[in-house]
Amino acid sequence: MLDTPAQTSVLSLDCAQLTTRELNQRLKALATEGIPAVRILNPEGRHNVAVGLTGPIQVTIEGSIGYYCGGLADGPTLEILGSSGWSLGENLMNGQILVRGNASACAAASAHGGRVIVLGNAGPRAGISLKGATLVVLGNVSYSAAFMMQAGRLIIAGDAGPNLGDSMYQGEIFVGGELTSLGADACETEITDSDWQTLEQELLPWGLDPHSRSFKKIVCAGELYHFKAKDWSKWKDAY
């Protein structure tokens, strides 16, 4: 099939011909120049790709990528046509990262803003220490998701592993599938009409009707905000 004019106009960078530092330097320079879109070819699981990008540049990675992809970014739109390694979008400030495959451990770790979307499954501690961003996982999530979550939103359309929301402080978690167990100080609460509107906004664009799932909402109970010796039993299993 022939390329469309839109496709041929997109600049390409080949990982096979560039070191990671050279690749990131080129991406940052192109973003500064106002180049709207870039394709990254032959990623082959390369680590630390597209870190520290600022501005509204759109980056399409044509294959699976390694760890720390999109970390410390502020404004770009990344699409990964494969799966990603651990700490995808760590400390993301703004922008969007879309993974069409699966994400390894600690997706969106400490992300302050923007949105990370995983169309497959996510590994353990997804959304660890989340600080304001939205993490959407259409598949299942492994253990200790949203561990020490401080703000933001985690939406799991599938099943959630054990210790969900362990030691979370603020923020909200939604689970559309089976819930294995909650972590220390996490509790289930009622889903409001506003919550359903949020779920529709986040999931309908990806072809998933939230009303087709039995969503549950998890928040912090607030019992562990201040340590008390007499409440040690509530702390002892937190990790």
C-alpha positions in Angstrom: 0.0 0.0 0.0 1.3 3.4 -0.9 2.1 6.0 1.7 -0.4 8.9 2.0 1.0 12.4 1.8 0.5 12.7 5.6 2.7 9.7 6.2 5.5 10.7 3.8 5.7 14.1 5.5 6.6 12.7 8.9 10.3 12.7 9.7 11.8 9.4 10.7 14.7 8.6 13.1 16.3 5.1 12.9 17.5 3.6 16.2 19.8 1.4 14.2 21.8 4.4 13.1 21.8 6.5 16.3 22.9 6.0 19.9 20.3 6.6 22.6 21.9 10.0 23.4 21.9 11.0 19.8 18.3 10.0 19.3 17.1 12.0 22.4 19.2 15.0 21.3 17.6 14.9 17.9 14.1 14.6 19.4 14.6 17.5 21.7 16.0 19.7 18.9 13.1 18.8 16.6 10.6 19.6 19.4 12.3 23.0 19.9 12.1 23.6 16.2 8.3 23.0 16.2 8.4 19.8 14.1 4.9 18.3 14.7 5.6 14.6 14.3 8.4 12.1 14.3 8.6 8.3 13.7 11.1 6.2 15.5 12.1 3.1 13.6 13.8 -0.1 14.8 13.5 0.6 18.5 14.2 -3.1 19.4 13.6 -2.6 23.1 15.9 0.5 23.4 15.9 2.0 26.9 15.5 5.7 27.9 13.9 6.8 24.7 12.1 10.1 24.4 13.0 11.2 27.9 12.8 14.9 29.0 10.8 16.0 25.9 9.0 19.3 26.1 6.5 20.8 23.8 3.6 19.3 21.7 5.7 17.0 19.4 4.0 13.7 18.4 6.3 10.7 18.5 5.3 7.3 17.1 7.6 4.4 18.2 7.2 1.6 15.7 7.8 -1.4 17.9 8.4 -2.4 21.5 10.5 -0.2 23.8 12.6 -0.7 27.0 12.5 1.0 30.3 11.9 4.7 31.2 10.4 5.6 27.9 8.8 9.0 28.0 10.1 9.8 31.5 10.3 13.4 32.7 8.3 14.6 29.7 6.2 17.8 29.6 3.8 18.0 26.7 4.6 15.4 24.0 2.2 12.8 22.6 3.9 9.3 22.4 2.4 6.2 20.8 4.2 2.9 21.2 3.2 0.3 18.6 4.2 -2.5 20.8 4.9 -3.1 24.5 7.0 -1.1 27.0 9.5 -1.9 29.8 9.3 -0.7 33.4 8.7 2.9 34.5 6.9 4.0 31.4 6.2 7.8 31.7 7.9 8.1 35.1 7.5 11.7 36.4 5.4 12.7 33.4 4.4 16.3 33.8 2.0 16.7 30.9 1.1 15.1 27.6 0.0 11.6 26.7 1.6 8.2 26.3 -0.3 5.4 24.6 0.9 1.8 24.6 -0.8 -0.6 22.2 0.7 -3.6 23.9 1.5 -4.3 27.6 3.5 -2.3 30.1 5.9 -3.7 32.6 6.3 -2.7 36.3 5.8 0.8 37.7 3.9 2.3 34.7 3.4 6.1 35.3 5.5 6.1 38.5 5.3 9.4 40.3 3.6 11.0 37.2 2.4 14.5 38.1 0.1 15.2 35.1 -1.0 14.1 31.7 -2.2 10.7 30.8 -0.8 7.2 30.3 -2.9 4.6 28.5 -2.1 0.9 28.3 -4.3 -1.1 25.9 -3.0 -4.4 27.2 -2.0 -5.4 30.7 0.3 -3.7 33.2 2.8 -5.2 35.6 3.2 -4.7 39.4 3.1 -1.3 41.1 1.4 0.4 38.2 0.8 4.0 39.3 3.2 3.8 42.2 3.4 7.1 44.0 1.1 8.7 41.4 1.0 12.4 41.9 -1.8 13.7 39.7 -1.7 12.0 36.3 -4.3 9.6 35.0 -3.3 6.0 34.3 -5.7 3.9 32.2 -5.2 0.1 31.8 -7.7 -1.7 29.6 -6.4 -5.1 30.6 -5.4 -6.5 34.0 -2.9 -5.1 36.6 -0.6 -7.0 38.8 0.1 -6.6 42.6 0.4 -3.4 44.6 -1.0 -1.0 41.9 -1.2 2.6 43.1 1.1 1.8 46.0 1.6 5.1 48.0 -0.6 7.0 45.6 -0.7 10.7 46.5 -3.1 12.1 43.8 -4.5 11.4 40.4 -6.5 8.5 39.0 -6.0 4.9 38.1 -8.6 3.1 36.0 -8.3 -0.6 35.6 -10.8 -2.0 33.2 -9.8 -5.6 33.9 -8.7 -7.4 37.1 -6.5 -6.0 39.9 -3.9 -8.1 41.7 -3.4 -8.1 45.5 -2.7 -5.1 47.7 -4.4 -2.6 45.5 -4.0 1.0 46.8 -1.6 -0.1 49.6 -0.7 3.0 51.8 -2.4 5.4 49.4 -2.9 9.0 50.6 -5.2 10.6 48.1 -6.5 9.9 44.6 -9.0 7.4 43.3 -8.9 3.9 41.8 -11.5 2.3 39.6 -11.6 -1.5 38.9 -13.9 -3.0 36.3 -13.0 -6.7 36.9 -12.1 -8.9 39.8 -10.5 -7.3 42.9 -8.1 -9.7 44.6 -7.4 -7.7 47.8 -7.0 -4.1 49.1 -3.8 -2.9 50.7 -3.4 -1.1 54.0 -5.8 1.8 54.5 -7.6 1.4 51.1 -11.4 1.1 51.1 -14.2 0.8 48.7 -16.7 3.6 48.3 -19.8 4.5 46.2 -19.4 5.4 42.6 -21.2 8.7 41.8 -22.8 9.9 38.6 -19.7 12.2 38.1 -17.5 9.1 38.4 -19.4 7.3 35.6 -19.0 10.4 33.4 -15.3 10.3 34.0 -15.1 6.6 33.2 -17.1 7.2 30.0 -14.7 10.0 29.0 -11.6 7.8 29.6 -12.8 4.5 28.2 -15.3 5.1 25.4 -12.6 6.5 23.0 -10.9 3.0 23.3 -14.1 1.1 22.5 -15.0 0.1 26.0 -18.3 1.0 27.6 -17.8 1.2 31.3 -21.4 0.3 32.0 -20.6 -3.2 30.6 -18.3 -3.8 33.7 -19.0 -3.9 37.4 -16.8 -1.0 38.3 -15.7 -0.5 41.9 -14.2 2.7 43.4 -11.3 2.6 45.8 -10.1 5.5 47.9 -8.0 6.1 51.1 -9.7 5.4 54.4 -7.5 8.0 56.1 -6.8 5.8 59.1 -3.0 5.7 58.6 -2.4 9.5 58.1 -0.9 9.7 61.6 1.0 6.8 63.1 -0.3 5.6 66.5 1.5 2.8 68.4 -1.9 1.2 69.3 -2.7 0.8 65.6 0.5 -1.0 64.8 -1.4 -4.0 63.5 -2.8 -1.8 60.6 0.8 -0.9 59.6 2.6 -4.2 59.9 1.5 -5.6 56.5 2.0 -2.4 54.6 4.9 -2.5 52.1 
